[in-house]
Amino acid sequence: MTTRRTATRPPATENTPRHFAVVGAGLAGIACARTLVQAGHRVTLLEAEAAVGGRMATRETPFGTFDHGAQYFTVRDARFAQALETVPGLCKPWSATMVRVLDTFGRVAAAGLANGEPHWVATPGMDALPRRWAVPLAGATELETRVTHIERDSLNPRQWQLRTLGSPGAPDARHVFSGFDAVLLAVPHPHAVALLQNSALVPALAKRLGKVEVVPCWTLMLAFPQATTGRIGPQWNAARSTHHRIAWLARESSKPRRGSVERWTVQASPAWSLEHLDDDAPRVLAKLCKAFSEVTGVRAEPTHAEVFRWTSAQTTTPLGQTHLWDAKAGIGVAGDWCIGHRVEDAFISGLELALAAL
């Protein structure tokens, strides 16, 4: 059975608030939705997962947390810096300026990043930042709700309606959300392409997304509570690696407010992740644990070990502009993949799409 949720008001004019559907509650979607609400418009934020944040994700375990998506963020744009001022004390600098670059044998090839750019993390986990920014949107957010189709509103062809699958506690529930003046997609690149194509919407937008390339990433999480000194293995806290399986390693317990149990997050290289995208988790776990040992010299068995697969993680070919917006149709697209893959890229993309749609 499909239920319908309709906005009980006429379509907006230039002088009245509009109703926007923002699909995706990662940082791009949250930045977009917040900007629209602050401008006096109504927003419905729809997210397929059970929590907001996207790849600014934090994994809870009995041994502490893991930032298994975005590891840290940088602050280069003044608008992003200004937004961070709204959450004083939430974000802390991380001593990852001591990042080492390792060769394929785990030997230090460079002592640190060339520009010494500060690295920041949200506390107590990376998900704390999007969660905090999403608080004003709580009453307008639909979690565990995957948008499957976008179409003209059956009651008012000048507006849009969304067909969805799932709701909290009811994964097979089907709903129709209607009465939208515009639909803004802030989802991973493959999802944006699929929605535009499946809904036969604005072919020109879908065509322009065709050149974008985003690669997957397998992430390994390890905990060593048996480390009596609180540390195990190398003295550095984070490293980029040229090992064919591993691109990044970070000691989670070195981040502010993360607890003292020795924990490591390991992100596989794009090429290896793509090659092994469809491997089962135990096989990936074994291979990445072996690579972690080769790079770090750690021979101890972890008490906790798990892997997580991000099917869309790192942008290798971005769109080349912050967003796409078709004012005539009222359809827009944003995401970090528009201009890169950094946390700040997601924020700027969502912000600029909202400003274009106002």
C-alpha positions, 0 to 999 in steps of 0.5 A: 500500500502506498500512502500520500503526504501532501503539502496543503497549500498552493504553489509558491510565488516569488513573494511566498515561501517555497517547499523544497525536497532535499534528497540526501542528508550528508553534509551537502544536503544538510548545508543546502537544507539549512540555507533554505530554511534560514532564508524562510523556505520550507524543506523536507529532507529525505535520507535513505540511511538511519542517520544523517551525515553520509561519509562523515560517519562514526562506527561504535564498537565495544572498544571505542569509535572509528571514523570509517568514512571521512578521517578529518577535514581542512578549512580553506573557504571563509564560508565554511570557517564561518559555519564552523563558528556556529558550533564552538568547541565541537571541532578540534585540531588533530596532530595529523600534521605529522602525517608520514608518507610510506613506500610500498615496504612501510618505510618513511619516505617523507616526514609530513605534508608539504604545506603543514595544513591543519587537520580538524576532527569533530568530537567525539566522532566525525558524525558529531558535526552533521548531527549538530547542524541537522538539529534544526531540521529534525522535524522535517527529516525523513530517515530510512526513506529511499527516494525511488522516483521523481515525477510531476505532482498528480494533483498539481502538475506545476509541482513535484512528488517523490515516490519512496521506499522504506520508513523507520521500522517499515523497510517495505513501506511505500509513500508518496511525498508531494507538493514540492516546488523544487527537488534538490539531489544531494546524494552520491553520484551514481544515485543522482544519475540513476534518479535522473535517468529513471525518472526521465528528468532533465536529460541535459543534467544527467548527460553532464553527470556522465563524465564524473568518476568516483571510485570505491573504498574498503575500510578496515577497523582494528582494535588492540585493547591488549596494548598495555602502553596504549600504543602498538606499532609505529610512532606516527599517528597517520600515514599515506601509503604507496602499498598496493592495497593500502592508501591511508592508515590512522591511529584513531586513539590519537584523535581528540576525545576518542578514548585510549584503546589502541585503534586503527582505521585503514583505507584501501587504495582506490585501485585495489578497492575497485578490483575487489569491490564484490569480494566477500567481507572475510576475504577482504578482511584477511587481505587488508589485515595482512597488508596492515601488518606489512606496512606497520610491522604489527604482528599482534592479533587484533581483538576487534577487526571488521571491514566496511565498503563504501561504493562511492568514496573518492572522486577521481574526475569531478564535475568541475563546478559546485552544482547544477541547477535547472531553474525552469524545471526546479531540479538541482544536483549537489555533492562533494563529487561536483568539485572534489571529495573533501568534507569542505567540498560537500559543504560548499556544493550544498550551500551554492546549490541552495543559493542558486535555488533561492 
